[in-house]
């Protein structure tokens, strides 16, 4: 995903809204990305083709752990 696309998406949100966002730049994959790899294509494919549902489930689990530590019940009960 291009930074300009993220800026557009973020500009449509209320600036006071809290969000969860993940960001990895090419340097995070140093040692894996080779000189002849097309990072733009790899990043686009990762954005569009990776199954991100597990990340969503991981965040739900984190929310539930936070709520349990705070003495709140889960919204998923």
Secondary structure, DSSP 4 states (H G I P E B T S, - for coil): --HHHHHHHHHTS-TT---------GGGGBTTB-TTS-HHHHHHHHHHHS-THHHHHHHHHHHHHHHHHHTPPPTT-
